[in-house]
Amino acid sequence: MLEADIKAQLGQYLELLENDVVLKVSVGSDKVSQDMEALVNELASMSSRIKVEKTQLEKTPSFSVNRVGEDTGVSFAGIPLGHEFTSLVLALLQVSGRAPKVDQKVIDQIRNIEGNYHFDSYISLTCQNCPEVVQGLNLMSILNPNITHTMIDGAAFKEEVESKDIMAVPTVFLNGEPFSSGRMSLEELLSKMGSTPDASEFADKDPYDVLVVGGGPAGASAAIYAARKGIRTGIVAERFGGQVLDTLSIENFISVKHTEGPKFAASLEEHVKEYNIDIMNLQRAKRLEKKDLIEIELENGAVLKSKTVILSTGARWRNIGVPGEAEFKNKGVAYCPHCDGPLFAGKDVAVIGGGNSGVEAAIDLAGIVNHVTVLEYNSELKADSVLQDRLQSLPNVTVLTNAQTKEITGTDKVNGISYVDRESGDVKHIELAGVFVQIGLVPNTDWLGETVERSKFGEIIIDQRGSTNTPGVFAAGDCTNSPYKQIIISMGSGATASLSAFDYLIRN
């Protein structure tokens, strides 16, 4: 069942099991059941601490991971390989008694949750955003007996997915009702359940020498460079890792041949935590004001003060802003082809955008769906020629140029897209099941107002030192007017801004 290299890696992890684990498996005669039974038996053969019991669970095929004599509420309805392999390994270790690598404050939050909660998370094994949700819900189930969680592979339970009109992953149901859709960290899940720090937790914080706003590559780099100078450093982030969390494959970060966005973001956070940096995650900034010190007000009402500030709030996917986009988000309108593509297997979809991201999305989708239509506003695609050549070689792709998206249509979910042929002026309609929007980025700078100078595109204008027009305020990464939006460039600009902030401090 397991390939040799994965089996060798798993064997090392299984040596870390601290107590016995019981896998209760519920299977039928179908292919998924056969593969699942083979997997759990193989796990048992690799460690004397793992036992297998056949039983009847709520879903078949599925298996649960339990302590001896105790149900932990952690179940897998599907075979957790692919991106979910780590979820399986962590479940085994944590159920066995291995301490999770999370802050004690978070553990206490989970244990203090009252009430009964059963979560169902619908995932795809090709989704890089799903494991964090699965692992967060599993850990909550392990630590709190009032919480249970079942991971459900949409490919193994197609009828259930279709009956619930699930068209994006991860999608989470709580006690049978929709709870969330999209990537969420453990802290975000707790916040959505009402367990979140309020402004009082920030009341007694002393002013910082450097306060970084944003936790992506630029922010992490800036915080580390500041902390290494031995000055008081804080980092406040809405989502640590930023947009990198939504990136599947990274192959151009020099010296690292290949990695994936979530793994890269986890490494960033781990590196930041090596230093004496005050990390404030899941906090959105709403106001910047320059007084004797620079003040950053958070949406929870707290006000943080610092001698210097580095803005590294990054960017987000740009919306097309046509009727139907917001209404059918996660109901056929998607932004991540790697995550949601498998849900459209055998169906017709469109990709809006003819740049590198749009063409790459179309190439990926062409191997999954029935047909892909690429809509490009301009008269020709903007993607690199090598990508265009690959796209044109695919038999199930149609490219429409001079196509202005007019409306995404549907009832309870997407059923088509209307566009204007910019040459003839005619309005045309295509029947399809999904629309993937890939038209670039918009900087996360709206909250700044007029406090720092921004371009007409909303990008913070900086000089070669990362300085803005406001003394003591610096900026780095995709939220700035840097011409190239790349991870490696963001990290360099974060270091530049941090060194400039330190220079500002010693001169003032």
N, C-alpha and C positions, 0 to 999 in steps of 0.2 A: 504493500500500500504506500509506504513512504520511500522516497528516493534515498540512496545511500548517504549523500551528504547531509540531508535533513535529518535522517535517522541518527547519524553521528552527533550532530548538533543537539538533537533532542536528548540523546543519552547523557550528555554532560549536564543538561538542566535537571533531568530526573534524579540525578545523584544528590540534588539539593532538597529533595522532598524531606520534610521533617517528621511527618506522621503518615499513617496509611490513608489512602484515598479510595473511595468506592465509586465506580462508574456504573450507573444504572442505565441500561440501554433498552429502548423500545423500538423494535424493528419489524418490518414486514418482509415481503418477498421481492420488492422492487430493487432496482439497481442501486439507488442511494442507500437503502437499508443494508444491502450486502456490503457496500463499501464502508459504511459506518461501522458495521460489526467487525469488519476486517481491521479497521483503524483501532477500535477500542481493545481488541484482542492483541494487536501488535503493541499497543502501549503497555498492556499488562505483561506481555512477554519481556519487556525491557526493564521492568522494575518490580521487585517483590513487594513494594509498597502499594501497588495498584491492583485492585480487585475489580472484577466485572460481575454484575448481576443483571439478569434479564428481568424485565418488569413491563408494566404497561403505563406509559406516561401520557400526558395530555395530548402530545403530538407524536405521530409516528411518520417517519423515522426521527428519533431524537435520543440524546443521552444527557444525563445530569452528572455533575461532579460534586461529590459529597464527602463529608467526614464520616467516619464509622459511626453508625447509629444515629446520624443526624443529617437531614436534608438541608443543604445550604441555599437552595433556590436558584442555583446556576445551571442553566440548561442550554444545549446547542441543538437546534432543529436544523440539521444540515451538517456538512462535514467542514469543520473549521480549519481549512488549509488556506493556501494563497495568502492574502493579506491578514486573514484571521488566525494564522498559525501562532502568532505571538499571543493572541487572546486565549488560545487553548493552553499554552505553556504557563501563562500567568495564572490562569484559573487553577491548574493543577498545583502550582507552587503555593498560591495563597490559601487555597482550601486546606492544604497540608499543614498550614501554620506558618509559612514563610511570611515575614513582615513586608507589607507593601512599601514601595518607595514614595510615600506621600507625607506631607507635613502632618504632625500630630494634631494640629488645629483642624485639618480637614477630616481626619479620622474621628475626632470628637464630634464634628458637625454631623457626620453620617450616623454615628451611634445614638445621637440625641434626636433623630427624626422619629416622630410618633405617627401612628396610623399604619394602615396596610396598603402596600403599593406593589402591584405586579406590572412589570414592564415587558413589552414585546418589541424587539428592535428588528426591523426588516432591513437586510443588508445584501450586498453583492460581494462575492469573494474577490472581485477585481477593484473594489472601492478602497482607495487609500484613506478616505475620511471615516470609514465605518469602525475600524478597530478601536479608536479612542472612545467612541460611544459605547461599544460593546464592553470594553475593559472597565470603563467607569461604572456602568450599571452592574457588571459582575462584582466589582469590589464592594459596591453598596450592598449587594445581596449577601456577600460573605460576612460583612461587618455588622449588618443589622438584620435580625431574624424577621422583621416586619416587611422586608423588601425581597422580592424575587424577580428574576429576569430570564427571559428566553431569547436567545439569538436565533433569528429565522432567515435562512438563506432563500432569497426570493426565487432562485432558479429551481429549488427543490419543492417549493410550495407556490407554484405559479397561479393556481386557481385562487388561492387565498389572497395573493397579492392583487390579482385582477379584481376580485370581489370588493376589495377595499380601495380600489383606484389608486394604488401606490405607484407613483411614477418618478420617484426620486429616492435615493438612499443616501445616508441612513434615514429611515422614518421610524419614529418611536411612538408606540401607543402605551398609555398608562391606564390600567383598569378598563381596557377595552375602548378608550377614547383617544383621539389624536393628541399627542403631547408635544412632539417636536419633529423637525425635519432639518437635515444638514448636520455638519460636524459640530460637536459640542464637547468641551473638555469636562472633566469631572467637576470642577468648580462651577462651570456654567450649568451643568445639570442640577447641582445643588441650589444654585441661585434661582433656577426656574421653579424649583420646588419650594422656594420661599426661605431657604437657608442661606443668607448672605450678610456680609459685614455692613454695618451702617456707618454714618459719618463719625460717630463717636470713636471708632477705632483709629481714626486719623487725627484726632484732636490734639494729641500731645507730641506730635512729631516735630522735632527741631528742624530749622531751615537746612536745606541741602546746599552743598557747594555746586553740585551739578545734578539737575533733575532731568531725566530723559523721559520724553513722552512718546511711547510707541515701543513695542517689543519684537519687531521683526529683525532681520539681519543688521540693518543700520543701527537700530536702538541697542541691540545686544552688543555690537561692536563698540558703540559710544560708551556704554555703561562699563564695559570691561576696561577700556582705555582710561576712563576716569578713575575707576577704583584702583587701578594699578599705580596711580599717582598718590594714593593714600589719602584722598579727600573724600568727604561725605557724599555718597552717591545714592540716588534713588532712581527707580524705573517704574513708571506707571503705564500699564498696557491694557487695552481693551481685550486683546487676545494674544497671548505670548506666542510668537512665531509668525504672526501676521499672515499675509497672503501666501507665504511659503507653505503653510499648512494645506493649501489647496492645489499644490503643485505635485504632479505624479513623479516625473522623472527629472533629475538634475544631472546633466552630463558635461556641463561647462564650468564647474567650479574647480579651478585649477588645483591639481594634485589629488583630487577625488574623482576617480573615473566615472563612478555612478553612485547616486544615492536617491532617496525619495524624500519629498518635501516634509512629511511628518517626522521622519527619522532625523532629518537635518534640523528641523525646529527643536526637537527634543535635545539634540546635541547643543544647540545654542543655549537653551535654558539651563542645561546641566553645567555648561561652562560658566554662565553668569553666576550660578549658585556657588561656584568655587570661591567667589570673592565676597567681601563684606558690602553687599549691595542690598538696599531695601527694595524688595520686589513687591509691587502692588498690582496684582493681576485682576482682570475682569472689571477694570475701572475706566470709564470713558471721560475724557476731559471735555469741558463745555465752555471754558473761558480762560483767556490769558490776559493779565494786566500787569503793566510795568509800574512798580512803585519804588520805594527804597530797595525792596527785594522784588523778585518776579513772582507773581501769584498765579497758580494754576487751580482753578475751581473744577471739581469733579461733579458728575451728574448726581451723585448721592449727597451733594451739599458740602462736602469737605473741601477745605482750601489748603493746598500745599504751597510752601514758600521755598525759594531757592535763589542763590546768588546768580546762577546761570541756568539756562534751560536749553535743551537740545530737542528740537521737534523732529520726530522720525515716525510719523503716523501712517506712512505708506499710502497705498491706493487700493481701490476695489474695482470689481468688474463694472464696466460702463453699461447702463441700461439703454435700450433703444428708444424707450419712451413712447411706444405705440399702444393703442387699445389692445387689451388681451394679455399683455406681458405680465403685469402685476396680478391680474385675475387668475391666470393659469400657471403661475409659478409653482413648481413641483407637481403640476397637473399636466405636464407636457412641455412646459417651458423650463429649460435647464441651462446650467452654465458650466457643468463639469462632464465632459464626454466620457472620461475614464470611470467616473463613479456611476453615472446614470445610463450610459450607453447600453449595458446588458439588458436593461428593462425594456428596450425598444427592439430587441432581437426579432428579425423577420418583418419589421415594419418600415414605413417610409418616414424619413425625417429631413429637416432642413438645418443648415448651418448659416447663420448670418455673420458675415465677415470674411474677407478674402485676404487678410494678413496671415502671418505665420501661424498664429494661434488658431485661426479659423480653418486654414488648410490642414494643419496637423489634426484638428478635431475631425474633419471630414475623412481624412485617411484612416484614422482609428475607427470611426463609426462604420466605414464601408466594409470592414471585416466582420461586423456584427449584424447590421440592419439590412433590410431589403434594398433600399435605395436612399442616396443622399443627394439633396439639392443644395448647392452653395449659392447664396445670394450676396453679390458684391455691389455696393452703391456706385463705385467708379467704373470706368470703361475697361479696366483690366485689374487682375488680381495684384496684390501688393506683396505676396509671399515670396520667399527666396525661390529662385528658379529650380533648384533641386527638388523642392517640395511641390512646385507646380508640375514638374515632369512626372513625379510619382502620382499626383492626383489625376492627371490626364490619362494615366495608364490604367486606371481602375474602370471596369466596365459598368459599375452600378453608381456612378457619380455624374451629375449634371451640373454644369457651372453656368450661372446666369449673371452677366455683368449689366451695369446700368439698371440695377434692380433696387428700387427704394421700397423698403418694407412699409406697408400701410397698416396692416392689422393682423393679429393672431386670433384666429376664430376658434370657437368651440361652444360647448354647452357646459357640461360638468368637467370636461377636459378638452385638450386641444384636438381639433379635427382638421385644421388647415391653416394656411397663411396666404394673405393677399398682398400683392406688391404692384408698384407702378413701374411699367417699362418706361424709363426716362427718355428713350429715343422716340417712341410712338405716343407716349402719354396714356396708353391703354392700362386699365387695371386688370390684373390677372390673378387667378386663384389656384392654389395647389392643395389637394387633399393629402394630409399626412397626420402622423400621430405625435410628433415631437419637434420642438424647435430649440436648437442650441445657439445661444447668443455668445459671440466671440468678437467683440468690436473694440477691445482695448480697455484702458484703465482711466479712472477719475481719482484725483488725489483726495485724501481724507483731511481736508483743511477748512471746510465750511465753518467750523466752530470758531475759527480765528478772527472772522470779521475783518476789521481794518487795522488790527493790532500789528500785523507784519505785512509787508508788501507782497502781493501775489500777482501772477500773470493772469491773462484773460482766461486761461484754462484752469485757474485755481492753484497752480503750482507756486510754492514759496520760492521767492527769488533770493538766491544766495550768491556770494562771491566765491573766489577760489579757496577761501579759508572756511567756507561753510557759514559765514556770518550773514544774518539778515539785516534789515535796515533798523532794527530795534537793538540797542546796545545790550549785550549779555544774552541775547537770544540767537541761537544757531539752529541749523536744520540740515538734515541728511536723508538720502534715500529717495524713494519713489514719490514722496510728497513734494519734492523740490523740482526746479527747472533743469535738473540734470538731463542731458539729451538721451541718455541710455538707461533703461530700467532693467538692470541686471543685479543678481544677488551679489556678485563679487564687487560690483561698483558701489552698491549700497553699503557694503561692509567697509570699503575703503573710505567712503564719504563720512560714515559714522566715526571712524577713527580720526579723520581730519577735523570734524566738528568738535570732537572731544579734546583733542590737543589744542585747538583754538580756544575752547572754553577755559582750559587750564591756563593758557597764556593770558587770557583776559583777566582771570582771577589774580595772577601774580602781578599784573600791571595796574590793577585797580584795587 
